[in-house]
Amino acid sequence: MVFAERIDIGVDLDEMVGMAEWAEGFCEARGLPGKVNFALQLCLEEAVSNIIRHGGLAPDDRVDIALRLEGAQLAVDIIDPGSAFDPLQVAKPAAPQSLEDASIGGQGIELMRRFCQSMSYERLDEKNCLHLMIEIPQSTTAAAD
């Protein structure tokens, strides 16, 4: 049986602390390794902070997040009613030619690509729906309730 948990947070960056604790608790309760929790935290932080900062959300909007185990993968769904934005269409940032050319920021979506086995996006019912799959190492036995 597939077990899922959901949370929704407001459009306040301070609410991301509770989201991070919730996600960590999900991983701990299922015995998922630290690297899965790290990948999940990185992806949630990047996606949700960008939604809150740049998504054009109204103050009373909510960002919905669902986590579920699907075999040897952790499925993550992030749904928001903000402006249409497909992160998969963002080009890979160019490598800086020198240290002086390097800038802080702009690497988050590329990091998500590296930590997810797959990513997909669709615009459905005026909402952005981002679906991430994070691989769970086969040596890990996660109990799906």
C-alpha positions, 0 to 999 in steps of 0.5 A, spaced: 500 500 500 502 506 498 502 511 504 502 519 503 502 525 507 500 532 505 501 539 508 500 546 506 503 552 507 502 559 507 506 564 502 511 566 508 518 564 508 517 562 516 512 557 514 518 553 511 521 551 518 515 547 519 515 544 512 522 542 513 521 539 520 515 535 517 519 532 511 524 530 516 519 526 520 516 523 514 523 520 512 525 518 519 519 515 520 520 510 514 527 509 516 530 513 509 537 514 509 540 521 510 542 522 503 534 521 501 532 526 507 538 531 504 535 531 497 528 532 499 530 538 503 534 541 498 528 540 493 523 543 497 527 549 499 529 551 492 522 549 489 517 552 495 522 558 496 522 560 489 514 559 489 513 564 495 518 569 492 517 569 485 510 565 484 505 571 484 501 568 490 496 572 493 497 573 501 492 567 502 494 562 497 497 556 500 502 551 497 500 544 497 506 538 498 505 531 498 510 525 500 509 518 498 513 512 497 513 508 491 517 502 491 524 504 491 522 512 490 520 518 494 515 521 490 514 529 491 508 533 489 508 541 489 502 544 487 501 552 487 496 557 484 501 562 482 503 564 475 505 559 470 512 557 471 515 550 468 522 549 471 524 544 466 524 549 461 530 553 465 536 552 461 542 549 465 546 555 467 553 557 463 559 555 467 563 561 469 569 562 465 573 565 472 572 566 479 570 573 478 564 571 473 561 566 478 555 569 481 551 566 487 544 564 486 541 561 480 543 554 481 537 551 485 533 548 479 540 545 476 541 542 483 534 539 484 535 536 477 542 532 480 538 530 486 532 527 483 531 521 479 526 525 475 522 531 474 515 533 471 511 539 470 504 540 468 499 546 469 492 543 471 486 547 473 490 554 473 495 550 478 503 549 477 504 541 479 511 539 480 512 532 481 519 529 483 522 522 484 528 521 489 531 515 489 531 511 495 538 506 495 536 499 495 539 497 501 534 501 505 528 498 507 522 503 508 516 501 511 510 503 507 504 503 512 
